[in-house]
Amino acid sequence: MTNQNVKTDYDVIVVGAGNAALCAAIAAKEQGGHVLVLERAPKEKRGGNSFFTDGAIRAAYGNLDQIREVMPELTDEEAANTVMPEYTEDDFYDDLMRVTKNESDPDLARTLVSESFDTIRWMNSHGVEFELNKANQSFVEDGKRIFWGGLPLKTKEKGIGLMRSLFNRAEELGIDVLYESRALEIVRQEGRVSGLKADVAGEVKTFGAISVILACGSFEANKEMRKEYIGEEWEAAAVRGTEYNTGDGIDMALKAGAVRFGQWDGCHSIGTDANVPKVGDFNKPGDIFKKHSYPLSIMLNKEGQRFVDEGADFRNYTYAKYGKEVLKQPDHIAYQIYDSKVRPLLRPEYDLEEATVVEADTLEALVDKIPVNKEAFLATVREYNEAVQDGEFNPSVKDGKGTKGIEPPKTNWANTIDEGPFYAYPVTCGITFSFGGVHVDTEGHVLDRNEQPIPGLFAAGEMVGGIFYHNYPGGSGLMSGAVYGKIAGTSAGRHVQAVQTI
């Protein structure tokens, strides 16, 4: 139901309507409660950041047989020709702790990991469909499709399919959804949540509720908060997803007694097409502007200098931090440079009509077409080529084919750039979500400054601080939203039952 015959009082109110929020709403409904979802956006822009995702979702699993539990259409023949290395809970946990420099809260991290595949099963039981992440996480060799990187699952039709499935399920379950409804304030009586005040299409209304779940994103779309907490330069970052994630939920939680938690000066950001829209375009979802074949490139700024080790690790473990490095460059621009040897290996997004590219038969002609320091640019490419060491190039593994004698080095996948035609893809920085949030426990309760639950208040998704620092393993944000959405919804429903029995 949407905007018609809506109750004025509910057991559970969920603020937000992305992946985490709808998982929370569905889980709360499973507990028998009357549930309302408040979405700030109009209906045609619903779905939060989740609508824009490429759909890759990281979960721990044992083998291909376990994956097939949520993918029954995978035939025996296809399975026989698929090589799927196991990705255990320890693998997931170790990857998460490694890329966050061991700063991820161990309890929150372990819960994310241990609940990941059960949550995949649960989502599937509610109509979310999954498929193999073939294009981005596998290659074919001797007739076998070989997966790598611990990320073989994605939602069908990317974030569009994910959100369609979750909204369909919410409607089937009788969950009310109000659009153009901006939550304003958590109402409390005697220290407990008793409702929520919201601006509904210009009219301020107060809804009674026993539990409130905040799942309306972090503050990545709030230019002033980005500048204040992450840094002045972040004013220039493009917002990759919804324009409505401006920190409302965090502000309400803090006013209700919550505390800041996590890395407030950190965020998930990527190198994205230099001509990306300044906020997410709902007519072009699916993460189509990203440029993630950079491990096969060298990246140079306008001064003609490299600034990162493009081949430090697989894309899954570096892309969420390299956007920040692009933002630091002059005019917030860098150029990914490829030659004809590797151009056929680039990811599908490089072939889209939205991709910005400059092409030329020689490096000199290429540099003439882009606004860079020509002499320095050509000198950097020449020094890089001379530093490339012998070895076998293999993009499916960390091949150790690197450089010697230059800074920064290129640790893996170092090929000379010397066979025309040559390609330059200009990229800038796009922010996905900020890492700063509020403190929750492993049951989704929002905690106060004494680390005690605020009765009736829960949070999920990007609002959960303390999981991601500096970086994150690809696909773990979507998984975290689902895991903690399900947890928060379940806990909120149980809180309702406990209060009603008093």
N, C-alpha and C positions, 0 to 999 in steps of 0.2 A: 504494500500500500504506500502511496506517495502523496503527501500533502492533502489528503482527504480523510475525513472522519477520524482524525488523529486524537488519541486520548490525551488528556491533560496530565495524567499521573501514570508513572511507570515504575516497574521494579528496577530496571537497568537502563541508563542512558549512555550511549556510546557517542563520543564526539569525534567526527572524522568518518570517511567512507572509502578508505583505501583497503589494501590487503589486511593489515593488522586490525583495523576497525571492524571489518565485516567478519573476519575470523572470530573476533571477540564477541560480536553480536550473535553469531550463530552458536558459539559455545555457551553463551549466556542463555540463549533460547533453549538449548538442550537441557538446562537445569530447570526449565519450566516457567521462566519469568516472562513478564511483558516487557518487550524491548523496543526502545526508540533509538534510531540513528539520526544524528544531526550533521548535515553536510553543508558547509559554508558555500560551496560552489553551486551554480545552477546545475540542473540535471545533465545538460549536455557536456559539462566539464567535470563530471563526477569521477571518482576513482583515485584521486590523489596522485602521488608519484608512481604508484603501482601501475597505473594505466600506461605509463611511458616505458616501463621496463622491457628489457629484451626477454624476460621470462626465465633466465637461468636461475636455478635454485639449488643451493648446496646442501646435501644431506649425507650423513654417514650411512654406508650400506655394506653388505657382506659380499655380494656377487651379483651377476646378471639375473639369477633366479629371483632375488629379492626385488630388483628393479622391475621385473615382469609382473610382480604383484599389482603394480599400479599402471601397468601398460599391457593389458591382456591381449591387445591386437597385435603385439609383436609375435611374428610367426616363428615356429621352430627353425625353419630354414634361415631366417634372418638372424636368430639368436646363435645358430651354429657358426655363422660367419662374423660374429661380433666378439671382439676381445675387450673385456671389461674388467680391468684391475679392481680389486676390492678397495674400498675407501673406508677405513674403520673409524670408530669414534675417536680413537687415539690419533689417527691421521688428521682428522678434522680439528680436534683440539690443538694439536701441535702446530698446524698451519695457522690457526687463529692466534695463538700465543706468539708465534714467531713473527708474524707481520705486524702485530700490535706491540712489539718489543716487550712482551710479557706483562703489559699493563692492563690487559683485559681482566675484569673482575672474575676470579676463578670460578665462583659459584654460578654467576650468570652465564659464563662461557660454557661451563660443563652442562648446565641445564639446556642451553641452546643445542649443544652437540647431542646429548643423550636423548632429547625429545624430537630430534630432527626427522627421522624416518617415520616414527609413529605419527607425527603431524602430517607428513606427506600422505600417509594412508588415510588419515582422518579427512584431509582436504579432498582426497579422491572420493571418499564415501559421500561427500557433499557435492559432488558433481564437477570438481576441478579435474581436468584431464591433463595428462603429462605425455611428453614425447622425448625421444633421444635428442640430445643437443649435438647433432651431427656436424653442422657447419662450423661451429666454433671450437669443438673439443675432440675432434677425431680426424683421422686420415685413413686412407685405404692403401693397403699394401698386400700384394699377392692374394687379392680377392677378399681379404679380411678387413673389416672396419675396426680400427684400433683406437680406443679412447684413452685419454690422458688427462691429468690435471684435477681429478676428483670432482668434476662438474658435468656429469653425463645427462642430467635431468633438466628439462625446461617445461614451462607450462605451454600448452597448445595455444597457438595464435598470440604468443607473447603475453604482455600485460593486458591487452585487449580481451583475450580469451579468459584470462584469469578473473578479471573483474566482471566480465559478463556472467561467468559461472557463479561467482559469489553473490552478485546482485539477484540472479535468478533464484538461487537457493534462499536468500533472505526473504524474497517475496513469497516463495512456496511456504516458508515457515511462519508467515504472518508478521514479520518484523516491520514496524513502521519506519519510513524514511522521510525526513523533512529536508528539502533542498533550500538553498538561499537562506540558511539558518546559521548564524554565527554565534557560537557559545560565548557568553560574556563573563559569567561568574558562577562559581560553585557555591551553592547555598548549604549552610551547615547549621545544625541546631545541637547544642550541648556537645560540640566537638565531632559530631557525626554528620556525614553527608545526608542531606534531606532533599536535594533537588538541584536544578540548574536553571540559571537565567540565560535567555538567549534572545537575539534579535532575529525574528522570523519575518522575512520579507518586509522589513522596516517597522515591525511591531514588536516591542519588548514583551516577552512572555516568560513566566516562571513555570517550570515543569517539576512536579514532585517526583522523587526517586529515592530508592534506598542505596543504590550503587551507581557510581559514575565512572566510566572508563574513558580516559583521555588517550586518543590514538589519532591525533590530527597533525602529526609531523613535527619537525623541529623548526628552526628559524631561518632556513636557507633562502627563503624568498623575501626576507626582510633585510633590505639593503643597510639600514642603520644598525641592526643587530649584527650583521656580518662585519661591518666596519668596527663596531665596538669590541666584539669578542674574538674575531678571527684575524682581523687586520685591515688597515686602510685600503690595501690593494684589492680586497675582496669586493669592494663596491663595483668593480669592473667585471666580475664574473657573470657569465650567462647562467640563468636558472634552467636546469635541464628538465624539470618537471613542473608540477602545478605552481601557479602563482599564489596560492592560498595558504601555503605553509609559512606563516609569518610569526610563529612563536606564541600564538594565542593560548594553546594548551599549557605550555610551560609557564606563562604568566599567571594563568588561573591556578595552577598547581602551587606555584611559589606563594601566592597570596593566601592559599589554604594551608600553608605550613610546610610544604615540601622544600627540599633543598636541592641546589644544583649538584650535578654529579657527572662524572665523565670528563672528556677532553673538550672544554668549551672553546678552545682556540684551534680545534681541529675539525676537519670535514672530509667527506668523500667528494672528490672532484676528479675530472678526467680531461684528457686532451680531446677536444671535439672540434668539428669543422669550424673554421674561422667565421663562416657566415651562418652559424646556428642562430635560430630565433633567440631573443633575449629572455623569453620565458617559454615554457613548453607549449608547442602548437598541437592542440588536440586533433587537428586534421592530419598531423604527421607523427603519430606515436610510434612506439616500437624501437626506440633508441637508434634511429637511423643515421644520426649525425656523428656518432662516435667514430674515432679513427684508431683502431686497436691493433694494427699490424706493426706498430712502431718497433717491436723487438727485431724486425728484419730491416729496419731503416737506420739512418743516422739522423738525429734531430739537431737543427741549427737555428740560432736566433737571428735577428736582423743584423747583428754585428758580425755574423759569420762564425759564431762559436758554438761548439757542442756544450751541453750543460748537465747531462745525465748519462749514466751507463744504460743505454737502451736495452742491452742484453743481460741485465743483472739477474733476471728470473723470468719465468713465464708471465705473460700478460696478466693472468689471474691474480698475481701477487704484487704487481707494480702499478697497474693502471689507476688505482684509486688514490695514489699519492703523486703521480707524475703530473697530473693536472695542475697541482700547486706549483710545481717547478716551471711549467709553461707560464703561469700567471706572473711569475717573478721576472720574466724576460721583457725587454723593451717593447712597449706597446702591447704587451700581453700576447705576443704572437711567436710561434715557432714554425719551422718547416720540416716535415718528414720527407726525406729524400730516398728515392728508390731508383734502381736501374732495371733494365729489361730482364735481368736474370731472375729477380724475385717478384717482379710485378704479377706474374700469374699466380703467385702464392698468397696474395693479399686477400683479406677477408671480404665477404660480400658487400659490406657497406661502401667499399671503394669503387664499386661499379654502379652505384645508384646515381640517378640524375641529380640528386641533391649534393653530391660530393663535389667540392671545389678542388680543382687540380690544374697545375701548370705543366705543360709537356714540351720537351724540346729534344732535338737529335744530339746535341752536345751540351756539356755542362756549362760552357760559356754562354751559349744561347739561353739555357734555362735561367741562369743568374741574371741575364739582361731583362728577363720578364718579371722578376720579383724584386721588391724594394729592400735590398740587403746591401751590405758592404761587399762589393764584388770580389775585391782582391783577397780579403780575409776569408770569405766563403770558399773560394777556390783553393786557397792555401790549406784550409782545414780539411777539405775533402782529400787533397793530395797527401797530407800528413797521415790522415786516417788510412788511406789505401796502402801507404808504405808500412804502416804498423800492423796490418792484418797478417796473422800467422797462418801457417799451413794447418790443415786438418780437414776432417770430413764434416761438411755442413749438413745438419739434420734438424729441421725445425720442430720435430716431434719430441725431442729430448733436449736437455741442457747439454749441448754438444761440446762445450769447452773450446770451441773455435773462436778465439778472441784476438785481442790486439796486444802489442807490447810497446811500451815507451811513450804512450800518450795519456793525457788526463783530460776528462775522465776516460777510463778504459772502456772497451766493450767486451764483456766477459764471455758471451755466447753469440752465435749466429753472425759472426763478423765476416761478411763478404766484401770484397772490393766493389766500389761503385765506379764502373768503368765501361759498361756496355750500353750504348744508347738503343732506344730513346731513354731519356731520363724524366723523372716525375717528381714534382714538389707539391705536397699537400699542406696548405696552411692550416694550422690548428690554434685554437685558443683554449681557455679554461672554462669548463662548465661545472657548476656545483650541483651535486645530487642531493646530499643532505648533510647537516651539521652534526657532529658527534656529541655535542653537549646536550644533556637532557636532565631528567630528574632521577632520583635514587629509587629503585624498586627492589623488592626481594624476589626470590625465585618463584613466588606464587602471584606475582604481579601487583602486590600492594605497594602503593606509593608511601615512602617512608619520610618521617619528619627528621628534624635535626638530632633527635635522640635515637635515630634508626628504629623508630616504632611506627607501625602502620597507622596511617590516617584512616579511621574507620569509614569504609564505604568508598574509598578513592583508589582507583587502579589506573595503570598506564601500560601501553604497549607500543611497539613499532619504533619509529625514530625518536620518540620521546624518552625511551629507555637509555639513560646514560650509563657509561661504564663498560660497554662491550667492545666498542671500536675505538682504537687510538691509532693515530698516524696513518692507518691503512686498513684494508680488510681483504679477506679472501673473496674473490668474485662469487656472487650468488648468495652470500651469507646474510646480506641485508634483508632480502625477500624472505629467507628462511627465518630470520630472527623475528620479523613482523608476524609471520604465521604462528611460530612457536609461542611467543609471548602474547599474541592476540588470543590464541586458544586458552592459554593459561589464565590470562586476565579475565576473560569471559567466564570461564569455569569458576574462578574464585569469586567473581562478582555475583554470580548466580547463587553460589553457596552462602555468601554473606547475606543475601536476601532471605534465604531459607532460615538462617540462624536468627536473624532479627525477627522474622515473622513468628518464630516459635517461642520468643521471649514473652 
